[in-house]
Amino acid sequence: MNIYIRPTTSDDVAALPAIERAAGERFRDDPDLAWLADGEVISAEQHLDYAERGLSWLALANDRPVGFILTEAHPSSLFIVELSVDLAWQGKGIGRQLIARAADHARKLGLTSLTLTTFRNVPWNAPFYARMGFEMMMTLTPELREKREEETAHGLAYESRCAMRLPLNRRPGKA
């Protein structure tokens, strides 16, 4: 299996909503979160905006798009907006490689961490990120407070979610 990570191009964006939809199928295993599998995904137009700003990377397996990561720059961190890997390709290290690419980009921008919001108790969410060295944040930046409020407004129970941070003085996956 040949995995390659590269910046997303405008030619790639049409494939990304389907990858997010396929990744979301994993939520069907949790009765409380199964509704997410049928929820909205990021549109090709939105993906194009991230790609044009240099904030999106694509994972290819044998030249086939199988995952992506979208980010946005905050004052001291690069925030992971979305990390999706097609369900059939999960568990092969692709998510870790995408996060490593985002961490490299954050370092180039002079940012000190990666941040994200995720489900606290879903095994492939907070526990996955914790194994990579991400830490739960008890004090949120204004930007992360806003993200958490947006999630709540979109129907995600506040107490089910958390914000996490990976200091960039170490490599992802090397906790």
Secondary structure, DSSP 4 states (H G I P E B T S, - for coil): --EEEEE--TTTGGGHHHHHHHHHGGGGGSTTTGGGGGS----HHHHHHHHHTT-EEEEEETTEEEEEEEEEE-SSEEEEEEEEE-GGGTTSSHHHHHHHHHHHHHHHTT--EEEEEEESS-TTTHHHHHHTT-EE-SS--HHHHHHHHHHHHTT--GGGEEEEEEETTS-TT--
